[in-house]
Amino acid sequence: MGEVRIPYKTIKAEFERILIKNGFTSDRAGRCAEIFAANSLEGVYSHGINRFPRFIEYIQKGYVDVNGNPEIIHTAGALEQWNGNLGPGPLNAEFCTKRAMELAEQNGIGCVAIASTNHWMRAGRYGWQAAKKGFVLIAWTNTMPNTPAWGATNVKLGNNPMVFAVPFNNEAIVLDFAMTQFSYGKMEAAKMNGEMLPYPGGFNNKGELTNDPSEILDTWQALTIGYWKGAGLSLMLDILATILSAGMSTSDIGRLESEYGVSQVFVAIQLSRLKNFPSISNTIAGIIDDFKKSVPSDPQNTIRYPGERVLLVREENLKSGIPVNKNVWEEICNL
């Protein structure tokens, strides 16, 4: 298939053009285009450029309301419940992260739960948004049913992505992960590029573990992280997202024709409100310094903390352009 390197500004401008053609205001198109382009710039192509055509498809099918904005439903101290009105997931998530930080500024901690929103694309995006401003962020979303319970053959759980983020120097430590060993976006990207997964990611139609993404995408038998532990965590995240937002559960979403109207939670903590705030930076640096003394099993490998690779990929892609599958770029240009 081949790849081409496209400058970040070119990709962002193309996204913005297409979004405006699909009913976005100029301001909202610019913000949404920046999120998709930045996800690609930082190496998360599965939830950036590769996902963009499907985002446009969902707009055209009416699953995403380009003019939908979050609406406050209920307030309970530092906890707020919002209705996302099926607005664009990335814009709603950006808003909820900002609102959670505002609540944390007032109370030390802030929690925003939102119902009836859409796919937020890359969870890590919102972790960086909060951590770069000095906040801890813990956030998660439920999804359509796309993962079996441990020991089951039919899908009842979501892969329910989650993010933990903490400030570090002028950047952040960001752990962004789904409840499956590989997200479906990552498996789709591997299939598109004709690659095998580096580790088993699910089961084939014989019930055998496989690292062939095509086989897993056919069966929808993705392997949960930590086996039964990941399956249990997925269930708990769905329950919490549903009850805190008063929104739809994974089971409810599964009865729709596609994945939309998901429930999400954003918890922000203002570190500057803590008694030990003056020493927190040194504490984190000490933990990372000790972590970096890990002895790699392969001398060719580098031990990196969560989010560290993003810094390297961002720099490389700014310099050389973002690697894009030729077929995907052609599809986007024709949207």
URNOR-V687899 format. One record per run of one state. SS is the DSSP state (2 for helix, 1 for strand, 0 for the rest). FROM is the first residue (numbers start at 1). LEN is the number of residues. If there is no record, write none. Layout:
SS;FROM;LEN, SS;FROM;LEN
This chain:
0;1;2, 1;3;4, 0;7;1, 2;8;14, 0;22;4, 2;26;16, 0;42;3, 2;45;3, 0;48;1, 2;49;12, 0;61;4, 1;65;1, 0;66;5, 1;71;6, 0;77;2, 1;79;5, 0;84;3, 1;87;1, 0;88;1, 2;89;19, 0;108;1, 1;109;9, 0;118;5, 2;123;9, 0;132;3, 1;135;7, 0;142;5, 1;147;2, 0;149;6, 1;155;3, 0;158;4, 1;162;7, 0;169;2, 1;171;7, 0;178;2, 1;180;1, 0;181;3, 2;184;9, 0;193;9, 1;202;2, 0;204;5, 1;209;2, 0;211;2, 2;213;7, 0;220;2, 1;222;1, 0;223;1, 1;224;1, 0;225;3, 2;228;18, 0;246;4, 2;250;5, 0;255;7, 1;262;9, 2;271;3, 0;274;3, 2;277;15, 0;292;16, 2;308;13, 0;321;1, 1;322;4, 2;326;8, 0;334;2
